[in-house]
Amino acid sequence: MEGTDVTSKQRDDEASGLMRRFVVIVGEPGDDGSAFRIEDPPRLLRAWSMVQETLEQLEGVALPPEGMPGLQRQLQVIRREFEQAVSPPLVAELRRILPPRDAAPSAGALHIECAVLASWAGSLVLQMLALFVAERQRSPHANVAAA
């Protein structure tokens, strides 16, 4: 696991100019040399927070049939956010773990999907935080949260 500072040209609220973005590389590169990267850590954290809140709301609650389409749409939005926050190899991993459905899922299947999304993203968040801590210990005066 390693971190890489990436400088990219993006519009900023304060001014147009160079903006630093932190890219987190997790694990070892695949056979084809592609790395597992968190390319947009703030987006990953926001989507992880959304899926955590959704999972908490589902705890111990029987989902009525009329609520399932809304939950399914919400999980699709969260899933797209995750896919935009990580590299293609991680997107492929997510799609392998949670393949798209043809039929309307049951309440139980939606609950499982939500739990899997929360767990998958949580593991990435923990790896990202471990990297930040390690970076901070290496250079205590460095600003590592340059997102």
N, C-alpha and C positions, 0 to 999 in steps of 0.2 A: 504494500500500500504506500503510495506516495502522493504528494501534492504538487501541482504545477500552477504557477501564476501565469495567467494568460491576459494579455492586453488586447482589447478589442475596441473597435470604433463603434460606439453606441451613443444615442442621444441621452443626455442626462437632464434632470429637472433644473439643475443649477446652470449648466452651460453645455454646449456641444463640445465634445472632446474625447480624449482617451479615458476609458473607464476600466479599472482592473476587475477581473473576474477570476475567482478561484475555481480550478478544476481539480477534482479529487479522483485519483486513479486507485481503484480497489482491486485486490487480487493480482493474479499473474495474467499476462496477455494470453489470449487463446492461441490455438494452433496456427491460425492465419495471421497472427501478430496484432490483432485488434485488442485494444484494452477496454476494460470495464471502467467507464468514467462517469462521474457525476458531473455533468457539464453545467448545470444550473442549480447549485446548492440551495439558494433561497426558494426556488420553485419546488424543489424536492421537499424542503421543510414545510412549506405551505400545504402541499398536497398530503404529506404525512399527517399534519395537524388535522386536515379535513377528514381523512379516513379514520383517524383516532376518535374524533368527535362522533362520527357516524357509528363506529363500533360501540362506543359508550352508550349512544342512544338506543342501540339494538339490544344491549345487555338485558336479559330477563324480560323482554317485551315480545309479545306475539304480534307479528307484523300482519295487519289486515290485508286481504287480497287487493283492495283498492290502493294500498300504499306501495305495493311491489313495483309498479312501473316507475314511480318517482324515485324509489331507491335504486332501481336498475339504471336509470338515467344518471343519477348522482354518482354511482360507482363508475360509469363509463366516462364521465367528466374527470373524475379523480384519476382514473387509469390513463387517460390522454395526457393529463398533467405530468404524471410519472414518466410517460413515454417521451415527453418533450424535455424532461430534466436530465435524462441519462443517455448514454451512448447506445448505438444500435445493438451491440452485443447484449447489453442489459435489457433492452427492449425485447430482444429475442428470448432471453431467459424468462422474462415476465410472461410473454405469450406462450411459452412452453408450459409454465406453471399454471397459468390461467388461460386456456385457449378460448376463443370466442364461442358463443353459444348460438345454436340455430333456433331452439325453442325457448319459450318464456321460462325462466328459472323459477324454482320454488322459493319460498321464504327461507328455507334452510340453506339452499344453494347460495342465495344472496348473502346470507350471514357468513357462510364459509368464505365466499369471495372477498368480503370485507375484511375478515380476519386474516386471510392470506395476504391481501394488499398491505394491511397494517404491519404484518410480520416482515414481509419482504422489504418494505420501505424502512422499517425500524432497523433492520440489520444494516442497511446502507447508511442510515443516520448515525448509528453507533460507530461504524467504521470511519465515517467522516469526522465525528467528534474525537475519536482516538487519534486521528491524524492531526487535528488542531491542537490537542493536548501535547502530543509529541513534538510538534513544531514549536509550540510555546516554550517547552522545556529546553529545546535546542537553542533558541534565541528569545530569551524572556522579554526583550525590548521590541521585538518585531510585531508589527500589526498583521496578524495572520487572517483576520476576518475581513478580507478585502473583497467583499462581494458587492 
